[in-house]
Amino acid sequence: MAGRLSGGMTVRLRHHDVDCSVGECLGSGGQGEVYRVELHGSSATEELALKWYFREWATPQQWADLDWLTQQEPPNACFLWPIDLATDPRQPEFGYVMPLRPPRFHSCTEVVAGRLDISFSALLRACLRLSDAFLSLHARGLCYRDISFGNVLLDPATGDVLIADNDNVAIDGLGTVGVRGTERFMAPEIVRGKALPSLATDLYSLSVLLFYLLMVSHPLEGRRMVKGDVFSREDALDVYGRQALFVFDPEDDSNAPDPVRHRNALLYWSLYPQFVRDLFVRAFTTGLEDPLSGRVREGEWRECMARLLDLLVPCRCGAEVFVEPDGRPVTRCWKCGSPAPASAPLPRLVLDPALDRHVVTLPEGRQLFAHHTGSRRFDYRAVEAEVVRHPQLVDITGLRNLSAVSWVARTVEGAAATIAPGRSVALTPGTSIDFGRVSGVVEA
């Protein structure tokens, strides 16, 4: 597409003191245009993305905010963080450069619109990584101010995520009034004009984004939206602000999903375990009434998504379905209608049973990672263990140690064995496994 900057012209990076050649225009938004640029003076070709502001957004305050942001380290690898300010002496506007989005990433809008196929497991990993990323951001005392699916990119194959438009980021409580958020994602107190973007409003927007991704619908859009022929600005103020009401509010069903207009909400809500639904109920009941202490935190969402991943099992038809922590199917398979995903109950590993009973279902191929074996690091690349089938006894599965340390396993009778790296322990009910930092017990 054509942009305001001409291909081949150069812009100067303020702190790095080098030039970039402007290439194709990649897209346009409300604040400016994004271009592909090539960094001069690099031994190998290095491409970046340049966001160039429209004149009304190229303000002294925006310059000062960006100048500060470009000197901060990104909270984690998910953020396409501003690298440097970019200027052109021939014109008053400016911009900034950031890492270029790899082609494997797509907008979350494509997921919600149904244009992008993605498995439950990849979607949940994306939700977990989003929660983890915003936890990292908020831990630095920063707020994003405009969390929405338009600013989030994901890889449908892996669930990797990237967060764009980080020029909105500000110190919590010190941000300028310019960015209020995106319609339908703004917290009710912002819609009512009673608050400015903050960490507390970020938590609301994150909950809306996660609900959108998992339920393919909006948490406040129910029957109230279909009463009239026209949905006016005043109606929007009521639905998203003054009279906000969760579509699955357990005390008030006046805004329940319409069975025709909101089929996605009804379908997907029924697929998830009860603890997930309980967390969303809290986010959009207590969280609507008490912004400061009632909202679901990023760490809670991260733990929720990790638990959900561990309760995802393959149906006999090949679809992914959820079971409750006790092994019961949540509902019939959404694809084939089977009442149970397997002909026999799958073994489950109950981690730290004296604490929170984090349950991991153990179908063949299930992998354990660092957070299962005691680390607080959520990394789905370093595999610590995997469920494998016995080479001769097809009815027996085991957990193979793929870590660098030995485990200690004990049978229900008390016999102990060391499980060295590369070895497996049979998943027999009653067997306990000490991973070194946590322990678990196999249940039927």
QUIHU-V405468 format. One record per residue. OMEGA is omega in radians with two decimals (none if undefined). D_FIRST is the distance of its C-alpha to the first C-alpha in Angstrom with 1 decimal. Layout:
BEGIN
<<OMEGA:D_FIRST> <OMEGA:D_FIRST>>
END
This chain:
BEGIN
<<3.13:0.0> <3.13:3.8> <-3.12:6.5> <3.10:10.3> <-3.13:11.3> <3.08:11.5> <3.13:11.3> <3.09:14.9> <-3.12:16.3> <2.98:18.6> <-3.06:19.5> <3.08:23.0> <-2.98:24.1> <-3.02:27.0> <3.14:29.4> <3.07:28.6> <3.08:28.7> <3.13:26.2> <3.00:23.0> <3.05:19.5> <-3.11:17.1> <3.09:13.5> <-3.05:11.0> <3.03:7.4> <-3.06:5.8> <-3.11:7.0> <-3.11:7.3> <3.11:9.2> <-3.09:12.9> <-3.07:16.0> <-3.08:16.8> <-3.12:13.7> <3.14:10.5> <-3.11:10.6> <2.92:10.0> <3.13:11.8> <3.13:14.8> <-3.08:17.9> <3.11:21.3> <3.01:23.6> <3.12:27.3> <3.14:27.1> <3.04:29.3> <3.14:26.7> <3.12:22.9> <-3.13:21.9> <3.10:18.3> <3.02:17.6> <3.12:15.1> <2.97:14.9> <-3.09:14.7> <-3.01:14.7> <2.90:16.6> <-3.00:16.4> <-3.08:19.7> <3.12:21.7> <-3.11:21.2> <-3.05:22.0> <3.04:25.7> <3.13:28.7> <3.10:29.4> <3.08:25.9> <-3.11:26.5> <3.13:30.0> <-3.13:28.9> <3.13:26.3> <3.10:28.8> <-3.10:31.2> <-3.08:28.9> <3.12:27.8> <3.07:31.5> <3.04:32.2> <3.08:32.1> <-3.13:29.9> <2.97:32.2> <-2.97:31.5> <-3.12:29.1> <-3.03:27.0> <2.98:25.4> <-2.90:22.2> <3.07:24.3> <-3.11:23.3> <-3.09:24.5> <3.02:24.5> <3.14:23.5> <-3.12:21.1> <3.02:21.8> <-3.06:21.2> <-3.10:24.4> <-3.11:22.7> <-3.03:21.3> <-3.11:22.8> <3.10:20.0> <3.11:20.0> <3.08:18.6> <3.10:19.8> <-3.12:19.2> <3.09:20.0> <3.14:20.2> <3.13:17.2> <3.05:17.2> <-3.05:18.7> <-3.13:17.1> <-3.12:20.3> <-3.13:19.6> <3.13:18.3> <3.04:18.2> <3.10:21.7> <-3.13:20.3> <3.09:20.1> <-3.10:23.8> <-3.14:24.9> <3.13:23.2> <-3.13:24.9> <-3.07:22.0> <3.11:23.0> <3.13:26.5> <-3.14:28.3> <3.06:32.0> <-3.08:34.2> <3.11:35.0> <3.13:31.4> <-3.14:30.7> <3.06:33.8> <3.08:33.1> <3.13:29.7> <3.11:31.7> <-3.11:34.3> <3.05:31.9> <3.13:30.2> <3.13:33.7> <-3.12:34.7> <-3.13:31.6> <2.99:32.3> <3.12:36.0> <3.13:35.2> <-3.08:33.2> <3.12:35.9> <3.10:38.7> <-3.11:37.5> <-3.12:37.9> <3.01:34.2> <-3.05:32.4> <3.02:28.7> <-3.11:28.7> <3.11:25.7> <3.09:26.4> <-3.12:24.4> <3.07:22.8> <-3.10:19.3> <-3.09:20.2> <3.12:21.8> <3.12:20.6> <3.05:23.1> <-3.07:23.9> <-3.14:25.6> <-3.02:27.9> <-3.02:29.4> <3.03:28.8> <-3.13:27.5> <2.99:25.4> <-3.14:23.2> <-3.06:23.0> <3.09:20.0> <-3.12:19.9> <3.00:23.3> <3.05:23.1> <-3.03:24.8> <3.11:27.9> <3.01:31.1> <-3.10:34.8> <3.13:36.4> <-3.08:38.0> <-3.09:36.4> <3.08:32.8> <-3.05:31.7> <-2.98:31.3> <-3.09:27.5> <3.13:26.5> <-3.11:28.5> <-3.14:26.6> <3.12:24.7> <-3.13:26.5> <3.07:28.6> <-3.11:28.7> <3.11:30.6> <-3.10:34.3> <-3.12:36.6> <3.04:38.1> <3.12:34.7> <-3.14:34.2> <-3.13:37.7> <-3.08:37.1> <-3.09:39.8> <3.03:37.9> <3.12:35.0> <-3.08:32.9> <3.06:35.1> <-3.14:36.0> <3.13:37.9> <3.01:34.9> <-3.11:32.8> <3.08:35.4> <-3.10:35.0> <3.09:31.2> <3.12:31.7> <3.09:34.2> <-3.14:31.9> <-3.14:29.1> <3.10:31.8> <3.10:33.2> <-3.07:29.8> <-3.08:29.3> <-3.06:32.9> <-3.13:33.7> <3.14:30.3> <-3.12:31.2> <-3.05:31.8> <-3.11:35.3> <-3.07:36.1> <3.14:34.8> <-3.04:37.9> <-3.11:40.2> <-3.10:39.9> <-3.05:36.4> <-3.12:37.7> <-3.11:40.7> <-3.14:39.3> <-3.07:36.9> <3.08:34.7> <-3.00:33.5> <3.08:33.6> <3.10:32.8> <3.08:36.5> <-3.14:36.4> <3.10:33.5> <3.12:35.6> <-3.04:38.5> <-3.05:36.8> <-3.06:34.8> <-2.94:37.3> <-3.11:40.6> <-3.11:41.8> <-3.12:39.7> <-3.12:41.4> <-3.10:40.5> <3.10:40.3> <3.09:42.9> <-3.06:45.1> <-3.09:48.5> <-3.04:50.4> <-3.09:48.5> <-3.10:46.9> <3.09:46.0> <-3.14:42.3> <3.13:42.5> <3.03:39.7> <-3.05:39.8> <3.11:40.7> <-3.06:38.2> <-3.01:35.2> <-3.13:35.5> <-3.13:36.6> <-3.12:34.5> <-3.12:36.3> <-3.12:39.7> <-3.02:38.9> <3.13:37.4> <-3.08:39.9> <-3.05:42.7> <-2.97:41.4> <3.11:41.7> <-3.04:45.0> <-3.08:46.8> <3.09:46.2> <3.13:42.4> <3.11:43.0> <-3.12:45.5> <3.08:43.0> <3.08:40.5> <3.11:43.4> <-3.11:44.2> <-3.02:40.6> <2.94:40.4> <3.06:44.1> <-3.12:45.6> <3.05:42.1> <-3.05:41.5> <-3.03:44.9> <-3.08:45.1> <-3.01:41.9> <-3.08:43.8> <-3.05:45.7> <-3.04:45.0> <-3.14:41.5> <-3.11:40.9> <-3.13:40.1> <3.13:37.5> <3.09:40.3> <3.09:41.7> <3.13:38.5> <3.11:38.2> <3.12:41.8> <-3.12:41.2> <3.07:38.3> <3.11:40.4> <3.13:43.3> <3.11:41.2> <-3.10:40.0> <3.13:43.6> <3.11:44.6> <-3.08:42.1> <3.11:43.9> <2.98:43.3> <3.11:44.9> <3.13:46.7> <3.13:44.0> <3.12:41.4> <3.06:39.7> <-3.13:39.6> <-3.11:41.9> <2.97:43.4> <3.03:47.1> <3.13:48.9> <3.12:50.4> <3.08:53.7> <-3.14:52.2> <3.04:52.2> <3.10:49.2> <3.13:47.3> <3.06:47.0> <3.13:47.0> <-3.10:44.2> <-3.08:41.1> <-3.05:40.6> <3.12:44.2> <3.14:46.3> <3.14:48.6> <-3.12:50.7> <-3.09:50.7> <-3.08:48.2> <-3.12:51.0> <3.11:54.5> <3.14:56.0> <3.10:55.0> <3.03:52.8> <3.13:54.3> <3.07:52.8> <3.12:53.0> <-3.09:53.9> <-3.12:52.9> <-3.03:55.1> <-3.14:57.1> <-3.08:59.0> <-2.98:55.9> <3.11:53.0> <3.02:53.4> <-3.02:49.9> <3.08:50.0> <3.03:48.2> <-2.96:48.5> <2.99:49.3> <3.09:48.1> <-3.13:48.0> <3.12:45.0> <-3.14:44.7> <3.01:43.9> <-3.07:45.1> <-3.02:43.3> <-3.09:44.3> <3.06:44.4> <-3.01:46.8> <2.94:49.3> <-3.14:49.5> <3.05:46.5> <-3.11:44.3> <3.14:41.3> <-3.11:39.0> <-3.10:37.7> <3.09:37.0> <-3.13:36.9> <-3.10:40.5> <-3.14:42.7> <-3.10:46.3> <3.12:47.8> <3.09:47.2> <-3.11:49.2> <3.11:50.7> <3.12:53.1> <-3.06:56.5> <3.13:56.8> <-3.07:60.1> <-2.96:60.4> <-3.13:57.4> <-3.08:58.3> <3.04:58.0> <3.13:54.9> <3.09:54.8> <-3.10:52.7> <3.13:52.0> <3.10:51.9> <3.12:48.8> <-3.14:49.3> <-3.11:51.1> <3.11:54.1> <3.04:56.9> <3.00:57.4> <3.13:60.7> <3.10:61.2> <3.10:64.3> <-3.14:65.5> <3.09:66.9> <3.10:70.3> <3.12:69.4> <-3.08:69.2> <3.08:66.7> <3.07:64.6> <-3.14:62.2> <-3.09:58.8> <3.06:57.7> <-3.11:54.1> <3.13:53.4> <-3.10:56.2> <3.03:56.0> <-3.13:57.9> <-3.12:58.7> <-3.14:57.2> <-3.14:60.6> <-3.13:61.0> <3.12:62.7> <3.07:61.6> <-3.13:60.3> <3.08:58.0> <-3.11:58.0> <-3.14:54.7> <3.12:56.0> <3.03:54.2> <3.07:54.2> <3.13:56.2> <3.12:55.7> <3.12:58.0> <3.06:57.3> <3.11:57.9> <none:58.2>>
END
